[in-house]
Amino acid sequence: MAQGTSRRVRYAVVGAGNLAQVAILPAFQHAEENSQLVAIISSDKAKRDVLQEKYGVEHVGGYERFEQVLRESKADAVYLVLPNTMHRAFTERAARVGVHVLCEKPMATSVEDCEAMIRVTNENDVKLMVAYRLHFEEANLHAIELVRAGRLGDPLVFTGTLTQQVREGDIRTRVEVGGGALLDEGPYPINAARYLFRDEPREVFAFTGGGRDGRFHGVDASAFALMRFPHGRVAQFAISHEASAVSSYRLVGTEGDLQVRHGFGYGTDIEHALTVGGETETRTFKNSDQFAPELVYFSKCVLEDREPEPNGIEGLADVRVIVALQESARTGRPVKLAPFEKPKRPTLEQLIVKPPVEPPEPVNAPAPAEG
């Protein structure tokens, strides 16, 4: 492997669904300073053929040739864009051949899988980062900075809403691949509450349900959750795969509040409305490429031998909350969480701004949302 010997980290993108095709593969054009796409791995030959020609990569293959493609392409890292239930297996396979792992969220579908992923990457001395794109995005990092600077006073209440109408047949509607609203959309408000409060929840409660129209197969179509944090702070959120599209959150403190519109999404402007003392200031953060910054940051960590901030512990922190929310929804009772240490959190120092990309027309990979 070429680890540590090249100025540019060589990536194999694993999985060629909609997100990979419209956002991740195009992002390499804005990450050329230290990142290079050298291989595409997909189970769909039609995708492989079209994408190989489009991006000029020499090395492609199916999942069964995973290790062989990594060796042939001299890949330093993989970007895993796979169904949630496949994250652990492919992280383990990559680590065992000495390849670093950038993994889409949620990190996995269970605490045990997250812990196994952390263990195998540590044992094989490779980096593991979970793809929290908002940890490098300007509007969310400025929200963190407003809280840290005391503009809102003591932050007390977080409210988030993330909803969409999921297309029938999408993997998010199927339990066997780790679908459902909590696993798909839950990481966004959970992670935002955690990085804005700079703390970990100690108790959670959730209702799940919906899915009466036949699109959903054994998964939660909607979820409504409460999270109790230390120091009297509370977060609440609503997520759904069967509602009109909304992506926003609001943080209320003792001296002011911040509303962030389109705060969880990509491919659009993000808007702040900060109200302090009855006066409201607005600010618009222009649409940008949120995926190239992940590549640039992770490549820096690989080349400089630094631990990523959104590492495996960060991924585990969200998954343990999701699992507790699933338990609460199942039992109808609040679930307490043990204390959890996360010493490093995102700051404005991680800001990387890249120009937006024009999403290409995907091959055999329709968008997850209807419309």
SESETI-260800 format. One record per residue (C-alpha): residue number from 1; y, x, z. Coordinates in nm, 4 decimals, decimal comma. Layout:
BEGIN
- seq; y; x; z
- NUM; Y; X; Z
...
This chain:
BEGIN
- seq; y; x; z
- 1; 0,0000; 0,0000; 0,0000
- 2; 0,3568; 0,1067; -0,0663
- 3; 0,4935; 0,0201; 0,2774
- 4; 0,7849; 0,2315; 0,3903
- 5; 0,7869; 0,4396; 0,0719
- 6; 1,0061; 0,2288; -0,1549
- 7; 1,3646; 0,1121; -0,1382
- 8; 1,2526; -0,2354; -0,2480
- 9; 0,9830; -0,4329; -0,0692
- 10; 0,7251; -0,5661; -0,3144
- 11; 0,6412; -0,9363; -0,2616
- 12; 0,3557; -1,1622; -0,3617
- 13; 0,4526; -1,5291; -0,3385
- 14; 0,1490; -1,7284; -0,2302
- 15; 0,1589; -2,0947; -0,3264
- 16; 0,3519; -2,2434; -0,6181
- 17; 0,4515; -2,5885; -0,4991
- 18; 0,7943; -2,7448; -0,5398
- 19; 0,9731; -2,5338; -0,2777
- 20; 0,8373; -2,2097; -0,4196
- 21; 0,9347; -2,3014; -0,7741
- 22; 1,2821; -2,4501; -0,7221
- 23; 1,4069; -2,2250; -0,4417
- 24; 1,1967; -1,9215; -0,3464
- 25; 1,1020; -1,7683; -0,6799
- 26; 1,4592; -1,8045; -0,8163
- 27; 1,5955; -1,6434; -0,4971
- 28; 1,4601; -1,3022; -0,5912
- 29; 1,7490; -1,2624; -0,8380
- 30; 1,9863; -1,2566; -0,5383
- 31; 1,7667; -1,0261; -0,3295
- 32; 1,7278; -0,7443; -0,5809
- 33; 1,9005; -0,4997; -0,3479
- 34; 1,5812; -0,4522; -0,1475
- 35; 1,3211; -0,7078; -0,2634
- 36; 1,1057; -0,7376; -0,5759
- 37; 0,8702; -1,0112; -0,6948
- 38; 0,5489; -0,8458; -0,8152
- 39; 0,2809; -1,1167; -0,7908
- 40; 0,2294; -1,4938; -0,7836
- 41; -0,0834; -1,6460; -0,6311
- 42; -0,1685; -2,0103; -0,6962
- 43; -0,4763; -2,2276; -0,7355
- 44; -0,3227; -2,3864; -1,0476
- 45; -0,3759; -2,1850; -1,3670
- 46; -0,1113; -2,3790; -1,5587
- 47; 0,1450; -2,2859; -1,2954
- 48; 0,0325; -1,9240; -1,2993
- 49; 0,0633; -1,8955; -1,6764
- 50; 0,4125; -2,0461; -1,6973
- 51; 0,5504; -1,8663; -1,3916
- 52; 0,4031; -1,5313; -1,4933
- 53; 0,5922; -1,5457; -1,8208
- 54; 0,9105; -1,6881; -1,6664
- 55; 0,9408; -1,4193; -1,3989
- 56; 0,7807; -1,1337; -1,5897
- 57; 0,5245; -1,0497; -1,3224
- 58; 0,2141; -0,8596; -1,4224
- 59; -0,0104; -0,9771; -1,1406
- 60; -0,1249; -1,3362; -1,0848
- 61; -0,4413; -1,4951; -0,9496
- 62; -0,6031; -1,7741; -0,7543
- 63; -0,6536; -1,7831; -0,3786
- 64; -1,0038; -1,6419; -0,4146
- 65; -0,8516; -1,3214; -0,5601
- 66; -0,5863; -1,2944; -0,2871
- 67; -0,6735; -0,9470; -0,1565
- 68; -0,7446; -0,8144; -0,5058
- 69; -0,4055; -0,9277; -0,6361
- 70; -0,2332; -0,7705; -0,3361
- 71; -0,4068; -0,4399; -0,4030
- 72; -0,3476; -0,4453; -0,7783
- 73; 0,0214; -0,5314; -0,7399
- 74; 0,0716; -0,2828; -0,4529
- 75; 0,2374; -0,5636; -0,2589
- 76; 0,4088; -0,4736; 0,0670
- 77; 0,4604; -0,8338; 0,1809
- 78; 0,3592; -1,1914; 0,1128
- 79; 0,5768; -1,5001; 0,1282
- 80; 0,3373; -1,7823; 0,2253
- 81; 0,4416; -2,1204; 0,0815
- 82; 0,1129; -2,2980; 0,1487
- 83; 0,0025; -2,6219; 0,3144
- 84; 0,0459; -2,5921; 0,6917
- 85; -0,3268; -2,5745; 0,7654
- 86; -0,3620; -2,2627; 0,5468
- 87; -0,0984; -2,0481; 0,7199
- 88; -0,3278; -1,8878; 0,9747
- 89; -0,6056; -1,7923; 0,7333
- 90; -0,3745; -1,6302; 0,4813
- 91; -0,1731; -1,4529; 0,7502
- 92; -0,4964; -1,3033; 0,8807
- 93; -0,6115; -1,2060; 0,5312
- 94; -0,2797; -1,0389; 0,4523
- 95; -0,2597; -0,8542; 0,7835
- 96; -0,6097; -0,7153; 0,7466
- 97; -0,5136; -0,5417; 0,4233
- 98; -0,1927; -0,4079; 0,5773
- 99; 0,0553; -0,6489; 0,4169
- 100; 0,3586; -0,7915; 0,6007
- 101; 0,3905; -1,1719; 0,6304
- 102; 0,6865; -1,4036; 0,5757
- 103; 0,5507; -1,7511; 0,6505
- 104; 0,7073; -2,0899; 0,5885
- 105; 0,7508; -2,3251; 0,8814
- 106; 0,5927; -2,4788; 1,0714
- 107; 0,4185; -2,1537; 1,1533
- 108; 0,0892; -2,3406; 1,2013
- 109; -0,0497; -2,6717; 1,3249
- 110; -0,1626; -2,5558; 1,6699
- 111; -0,0589; -2,3183; 1,9456
- 112; -0,3944; -2,1402; 1,9123
- 113; -0,3333; -2,0679; 1,5434
- 114; 0,0163; -1,9337; 1,6150
- 115; -0,1193; -1,7041; 1,8858
- 116; -0,3922; -1,5809; 1,6507
- 117; -0,1340; -1,5034; 1,3808
- 118; 0,0773; -1,3046; 1,6257
- 119; -0,2296; -1,1190; 1,7500
- 120; -0,3649; -1,0219; 1,4069
- 121; -0,0306; -0,8980; 1,2784
- 122; 0,0220; -0,6921; 1,5940
- 123; -0,3279; -0,5467; 1,5729
- 124; -0,2736; -0,4441; 1,2118
- 125; 0,0821; -0,3162; 1,2664
- 126; 0,2496; -0,5474; 1,0151
- 127; 0,5624; -0,7581; 1,0521
- 128; 0,5476; -1,1364; 1,0913
- 129; 0,8527; -1,3521; 1,0281
- 130; 0,8742; -1,7300; 1,0120
- 131; 1,1045; -1,8552; 0,7362
- 132; 1,3867; -2,0101; 0,9378
- 133; 1,6466; -2,0017; 0,6599
- 134; 1,9151; -2,1573; 0,8834
- 135; 1,9094; -1,8434; 1,1018
- 136; 2,1015; -1,6733; 0,8187
- 137; 2,3084; -1,9698; 0,6939
- 138; 2,6841; -1,9770; 0,7514
- 139; 2,7434; -2,3308; 0,8802
- 140; 2,4634; -2,3192; 1,1376
- 141; 2,5524; -1,9692; 1,2557
- 142; 2,9164; -2,0768; 1,2965
- 143; 2,7963; -2,3762; 1,4993
- 144; 2,6181; -2,1323; 1,7296
- 145; 2,9332; -1,9213; 1,7519
- 146; 3,1512; -2,2224; 1,8410
- 147; 2,9180; -2,2991; 2,1322
- 148; 2,9043; -1,9361; 2,2463
- 149; 3,2851; -1,9143; 2,2321
- 150; 3,3131; -2,2167; 2,4625
- 151; 3,4942; -2,4437; 2,2166
- 152; 3,2854; -2,7441; 2,3286
- 153; 3,2814; -2,6542; 2,6954
- 154; 2,9344; -2,6874; 2,8437
- 155; 2,7001; -2,8260; 2,5718
- 156; 2,5142; -3,1290; 2,7072
- 157; 2,3781; -3,3588; 2,4344
- 158; 2,2212; -3,2813; 2,0967
- 159; 2,1405; -3,5609; 1,8509
- 160; 1,9722; -3,4966; 1,5172
- 161; 1,8617; -3,7125; 1,2233
- 162; 1,6464; -3,5917; 0,9357
- 163; 1,4970; -3,8536; 0,7052
- 164; 1,3761; -3,8959; 0,3467
- 165; 1,1602; -4,1231; 0,1347
- 166; 0,8508; -3,9160; 0,0649
- 167; 0,6803; -3,9587; -0,2711
- 168; 0,3389; -4,1232; -0,2686
- 169; 0,0658; -3,8591; -0,2948
- 170; 0,2759; -3,5758; -0,1527
- 171; 0,0900; -3,3398; 0,0839
- 172; 0,3214; -3,4496; 0,3669
- 173; 0,1364; -3,7832; 0,3695
- 174; -0,2087; -3,6330; 0,4374
- 175; -0,3512; -3,5251; 0,7711
- 176; -0,6047; -3,2733; 0,6367
- 177; -0,3282; -3,0392; 0,5142
- 178; -0,1079; -3,0730; 0,8222
- 179; 0,1239; -3,3465; 0,6991
- 180; 0,3368; -3,5867; 0,9006
- 181; 0,6984; -3,6081; 1,0073
- 182; 0,6659; -3,4017; 1,3261
- 183; 0,5114; -3,1001; 1,1551
- 184; 0,7250; -3,1195; 0,8411
- 185; 1,0685; -3,2214; 0,9707
- 186; 1,0320; -3,1638; 1,3444
- 187; 1,0999; -2,7880; 1,3313
- 188; 1,4581; -2,8467; 1,2136
- 189; 1,6061; -3,0484; 1,5041
- 190; 1,3805; -2,8747; 1,7573
- 191; 1,4902; -2,5326; 1,6390
- 192; 1,8568; -2,6335; 1,6167
- 193; 1,8590; -2,7696; 1,9725
- 194; 1,6942; -2,4507; 2,0941
- 195; 1,9390; -2,2160; 1,9224
- 196; 2,2457; -2,4203; 2,0163
- 197; 2,1444; -2,4560; 2,3828
- 198; 2,0077; -2,0967; 2,3832
- 199; 1,7209; -2,2278; 2,5919
- 200; 1,3751; -2,3851; 2,5849
- 201; 1,2836; -2,7483; 2,6646
- 202; 1,0912; -2,8188; 2,9826
- 203; 0,9788; -3,1782; 2,9173
- 204; 0,9418; -3,3963; 2,6069
- 205; 0,8699; -3,7561; 2,5148
- 206; 0,8031; -3,9102; 2,1736
- 207; 0,7213; -4,2284; 1,9859
- 208; 0,5566; -4,2013; 1,6447
- 209; 0,4602; -4,4675; 1,3980
- 210; 0,5447; -4,6350; 1,0716
- 211; 0,3554; -4,5804; 0,7512
- 212; 0,2777; -4,9453; 0,6896
- 213; 0,3148; -4,9274; 0,3099
- 214; -0,0017; -4,7289; 0,2335
- 215; 0,1577; -4,3929; 0,1490
- 216; 0,0500; -4,2277; 0,4738
- 217; -0,3036; -4,1285; 0,5671
- 218; -0,3580; -4,0474; 0,9346
- 219; -0,0135; -3,8929; 0,9886
- 220; 0,3058; -3,9929; 1,1663
- 221; 0,5515; -4,1342; 0,9114
- 222; 0,8361; -4,1418; 1,1651
- 223; 0,9036; -3,9939; 1,5069
- 224; 1,1662; -4,0433; 1,7748
- 225; 1,1870; -3,7787; 2,0444
- 226; 1,3608; -3,6677; 2,3626
- 227; 1,3632; -3,3109; 2,4939
- 228; 1,4867; -3,2222; 2,8414
- 229; 1,6349; -2,8738; 2,8759
- 230; 1,7450; -2,6912; 3,1915
- 231; 2,0964; -2,7414; 3,3327
- 232; 2,1007; -3,1157; 3,2593
- 233; 2,0944; -3,0778; 2,8807
- 234; 1,9137; -3,3271; 2,6595
- 235; 1,8245; -3,3310; 2,2904
- 236; 1,7173; -3,6368; 2,0963
- 237; 1,6190; -3,6726; 1,7334
- 238; 1,4874; -3,9162; 1,4767
- 239; 1,2829; -3,7992; 1,1789
- 240; 1,1133; -4,0005; 0,9084
- 241; 0,9337; -3,9814; 0,5755
- 242; 1,0026; -4,3487; 0,5023
- 243; 1,3811; -4,3804; 0,5393
- 244; 1,6902; -4,3161; 0,3312
- 245; 1,7882; -3,9499; 0,3149
- 246; 2,0013; -3,8229; 0,6052
- 247; 2,0380; -3,4663; 0,7337
- 248; 2,2833; -3,4219; 1,0194
- 249; 2,3262; -3,3341; 1,3837
- 250; 2,5882; -3,3632; 1,6558
- 251; 2,6398; -3,1531; 1,9663
- 252; 2,8505; -3,2971; 2,2493
- 253; 2,9911; -3,0810; 2,5262
- 254; 3,2151; -3,1325; 2,8272
- 255; 3,5291; -3,0549; 2,6255
- 256; 3,4501; -3,1451; 2,2664
- 257; 3,1887; -3,2230; 2,0043
- 258; 3,0701; -3,0838; 1,6722
- 259; 2,9222; -3,2918; 1,3895
- 260; 2,7324; -3,1063; 1,1155
- 261; 2,6648; -3,3050; 0,7999
- 262; 2,3809; -3,1952; 0,5685
- 263; 2,3088; -2,9418; 0,8422
- 264; 1,9333; -2,9059; 0,7845
- 265; 1,9275; -2,9101; 0,4060
- 266; 1,9747; -2,6701; 0,1172
- 267; 2,1271; -2,7053; -0,2269
- 268; 2,4414; -2,8806; -0,0984
- 269; 2,7676; -2,8128; 0,0865
- 270; 2,7507; -2,8359; 0,4670
- 271; 3,0390; -2,9920; 0,6600
- 272; 3,1686; -2,9343; 1,0137
- 273; 3,3838; -3,1799; 1,2084
- 274; 3,4931; -3,0196; 1,5370
- 275; 3,6761; -3,2484; 1,7816
- 276; 3,8467; -3,0989; 2,0875
- 277; 4,1154; -3,2740; 2,2934
- 278; 4,1272; -3,5646; 2,0512
- 279; 4,2070; -3,3411; 1,7555
- 280; 3,9523; -3,3005; 1,4740
- 281; 3,9218; -2,9936; 1,2527
- 282; 3,7039; -3,0068; 0,9427
- 283; 3,5508; -2,7232; 0,7467
- 284; 3,3274; -2,7171; 0,4403
- 285; 3,0728; -2,4429; 0,3840
- 286; 2,9956; -2,4207; 0,0140
- 287; 2,6437; -2,4506; -0,1228
- 288; 2,4635; -2,1180; -0,1192
- 289; 2,1212; -1,9671; -0,1789
- 290; 1,9501; -1,9956; 0,1618
- 291; 1,6272; -1,8222; 0,0565
- 292; 1,7522; -1,4880; -0,0751
- 293; 1,9013; -1,4052; 0,2695
- 294; 1,5543; -1,4483; 0,4235
- 295; 1,4122; -1,2014; 0,1728
- 296; 1,6940; -0,9504; 0,2209
- 297; 1,6680; -0,9700; 0,6007
- 298; 1,2896; -0,9448; 0,6145
- 299; 1,2898; -0,6542; 0,3697
- 300; 1,5406; -0,4728; 0,5918
- 301; 1,3105; -0,5259; 0,8875
- 302; 1,0171; -0,3834; 0,6902
- 303; 1,2086; -0,0851; 0,5522
- 304; 1,3769; -0,0024; 0,8839
- 305; 1,0735; -0,0864; 1,1011
- 306; 1,2596; -0,3521; 1,3029
- 307; 1,1207; -0,6676; 1,4629
- 308; 1,2550; -0,9822; 1,2910
- 309; 1,4518; -1,2236; 1,5080
- 310; 1,2683; -1,5362; 1,3858
- 311; 0,9331; -1,3710; 1,4555
- 312; 0,5993; -1,5198; 1,5506
- 313; 0,7244; -1,6026; 1,8997
- 314; 1,0004; -1,8142; 1,7450
- 315; 0,7462; -2,0008; 1,5350
- 316; 0,5218; -2,0517; 1,8372
- 317; 0,8176; -2,1829; 2,0409
- 318; 0,8627; -2,4742; 1,8005
- 319; 0,4928; -2,5464; 1,7461
- 320; 0,4249; -2,5733; 2,1196
- 321; 0,7003; -2,8367; 2,1388
- 322; 0,5576; -3,0246; 1,8387
- 323; 0,2104; -3,0243; 1,9955
- 324; 0,3563; -3,1576; 2,3211
- 325; 0,5418; -3,4313; 2,1315
- 326; 0,2187; -3,5268; 1,9541
- 327; 0,0458; -3,5508; 2,2921
- 328; 0,3276; -3,7632; 2,4336
- 329; 0,3124; -4,0008; 2,1369
- 330; -0,0644; -4,0290; 2,1775
- 331; -0,0581; -4,0927; 2,5545
- 332; 0,2731; -4,2764; 2,5886
- 333; 0,3792; -4,0369; 2,8649
- 334; 0,6258; -3,7498; 2,9013
- 335; 0,4729; -3,4020; 2,8707
- 336; 0,5960; -3,1057; 3,0738
- 337; 0,6218; -2,7605; 2,9169
- 338; 0,5717; -2,4313; 3,0933
- 339; 0,8623; -2,1843; 3,1046
- 340; 0,8852; -1,9848; 2,7825
- 341; 1,0730; -1,6635; 2,7148
- 342; 1,2516; -1,6041; 2,3845
- 343; 1,4796; -1,3061; 2,4483
- 344; 1,6373; -1,2802; 2,1009
- 345; 1,8143; -1,5694; 1,9269
- 346; 2,0159; -1,6033; 1,6051
- 347; 2,3795; -1,4918; 1,6033
- 348; 2,6576; -1,4637; 1,3468
- 349; 2,5552; -1,0999; 1,2959
- 350; 2,2615; -1,2311; 1,0893
- 351; 2,4860; -1,4033; 0,8344
- 352; 2,3990; -1,3246; 0,4719
- 353; 2,5733; -1,5274; 0,1990
- 354; 2,4394; -1,5414; -0,1554
- 355; 2,5549; -1,7583; -0,4488
- 356; 2,3634; -2,0784; -0,5218
- 357; 2,0794; -2,0898; -0,7725
- 358; 2,0273; -2,3468; -1,0444
- 359; 1,6876; -2,5023; -0,9628
- 360; 1,4508; -2,4740; -1,2611
- 361; 1,2293; -2,7581; -1,3762
- 362; 0,9053; -2,7173; -1,1790
- 363; 0,5568; -2,7070; -1,3305
- 364; 0,3023; -2,9542; -1,1820
- 365; 0,5112; -2,9690; -0,8634
- 366; 0,7239; -3,2825; -0,8249
- 367; 0,9855; -3,3005; -0,5502
- 368; 0,8565; -3,4333; -0,2160
- 369; 1,1207; -3,7044; -0,1909
- 370; 1,1553; -4,0073; -0,4121
- 371; 1,4652; -4,0483; -0,6248
